[in-house]
Amino acid sequence: MTTSTHLAVLDDEADITQLLASYLAGHGFRVSQVHSGVALMELMSRDTPTLVLLDLGLPGEDGFAIARQLREHWRCGLVIVTGRGDAVDKVVGLEVGADDYVTKPFDLRELVARIKAVLRRVAPSEPAVAPATAEPTSLLRFAEWQLDTAARRLLNPSGQEVALTAGEFDLLSTLVTHPGRVLSRDFLLGQTRGRDGGPFDRTIDVQIGRLRRKIEADPDTPQIIKSVRGAGYILIPKVEAA
């Protein structure tokens, strides 16, 4: 991460965006403040940020619809920052592709830590000296799918890239690098989000559901990622270096 990392803060209250912009600027971020979904989409087209902080409670607008639009058209980090702390809203937020969900009021230091955690997954730092070729194991094949762990890309059996959120990629990567092993939700949560689940522990289940809709022929009868009742999840196909 560099001082040029661009964040967008969308909230209808100007005092909140100003507070966040000032604090985040003090941590080396370049911050754009927007106060409507229309303004955010214009910014995305003109100067796409690496990560968006999105408030759901926008007068006359559907914050979840904005999140879906971001996921459909741009590859950026997405952290929902909102006063809506209901568990259902959290589940929906993760369903539409948010990388994290922070409820107001929040500690600014914790928010920065969460932003940095998402950025490490969305835009990992480049090595000081890039290798001449990718590591042989960076491209892994399973059930005719290919996961490029170096480029953070998933290719379907036809060779077309399938868009994944940062959280989805990290979850799939963890499963693919531990094939044939039952991985608990706590383990998966720690590997993908770097923190304990706490009282809200449906994150992994939500992301597994999204992954199944993207990679399973029949998400209701999964053959790639299976559930093990009371234990967690397991990747069934054999994994080999491509």
QUISUL-V54739 format. One record per pair of residues at least 24 apart in sequence whose ideal C-beta (glycine too) atoms are under 6 Angstrom apart, sorted by the first residue. I is the first residue (numbers start at 1). J is the second residue. D is the distance in Angstrom with one decimal. If there is no record, write none. Layout:
BEGIN
i:I j:J d:D
i:I j:J d:D
END
This chain:
BEGIN
i:1 j:119 d:5.5
i:3 j:28 d:4.4
i:5 j:29 d:5.4
i:5 j:50 d:5.4
i:6 j:30 d:4.8
i:6 j:49 d:4.3
i:6 j:50 d:5.4
i:7 j:31 d:5.1
i:7 j:49 d:5.6
i:7 j:51 d:5.2
i:8 j:32 d:4.8
i:8 j:43 d:5.9
i:8 j:49 d:4.1
i:8 j:52 d:4.7
i:9 j:33 d:5.4
i:9 j:53 d:4.7
i:10 j:34 d:5.0
i:10 j:40 d:5.0
i:10 j:54 d:5.2
i:11 j:55 d:4.2
i:12 j:58 d:5.2
i:12 j:59 d:5.8
i:23 j:108 d:5.2
i:27 j:112 d:5.5
i:37 j:61 d:5.0
i:37 j:66 d:4.5
i:44 j:74 d:5.6
i:50 j:76 d:6.0
i:50 j:123 d:5.6
i:51 j:76 d:5.9
i:51 j:77 d:3.4
i:52 j:76 d:5.9
i:52 j:78 d:5.4
i:53 j:79 d:5.3
i:53 j:81 d:5.0
i:54 j:80 d:5.3
i:55 j:81 d:5.9
i:55 j:82 d:5.3
i:56 j:82 d:4.2
i:56 j:84 d:5.3
i:57 j:82 d:6.0
i:64 j:92 d:6.0
i:64 j:96 d:5.5
i:67 j:96 d:4.5
i:68 j:96 d:5.0
i:71 j:97 d:3.9
i:77 j:118 d:4.4
i:77 j:122 d:4.2
i:91 j:202 d:5.9
i:91 j:206 d:5.8
i:94 j:206 d:4.3
i:95 j:206 d:5.7
i:97 j:165 d:4.8
i:99 j:166 d:5.1
i:99 j:167 d:5.2
i:117 j:194 d:5.5
i:121 j:166 d:3.8
i:121 j:170 d:5.6
i:122 j:166 d:4.6
i:136 j:241 d:5.8
i:137 j:241 d:5.2
i:139 j:242 d:4.2
i:140 j:176 d:5.5
i:140 j:239 d:5.5
i:141 j:240 d:5.5
i:141 j:242 d:4.3
i:142 j:176 d:5.9
i:142 j:237 d:4.4
i:142 j:239 d:4.7
i:143 j:224 d:5.5
i:143 j:237 d:4.0
i:146 j:242 d:5.5
i:147 j:176 d:5.3
i:149 j:173 d:5.8
i:162 j:214 d:5.6
i:167 j:192 d:5.9
i:167 j:207 d:5.6
i:168 j:207 d:5.7
i:168 j:210 d:6.0
i:168 j:211 d:5.7
i:171 j:207 d:5.1
i:172 j:211 d:5.8
i:175 j:235 d:4.2
i:176 j:239 d:5.6
i:179 j:235 d:4.8
i:179 j:239 d:4.3
i:182 j:228 d:4.9
i:182 j:231 d:5.0
i:182 j:232 d:5.3
i:182 j:234 d:4.8
i:183 j:232 d:5.0
i:183 j:233 d:5.8
i:184 j:232 d:4.1
i:185 j:232 d:5.5
END
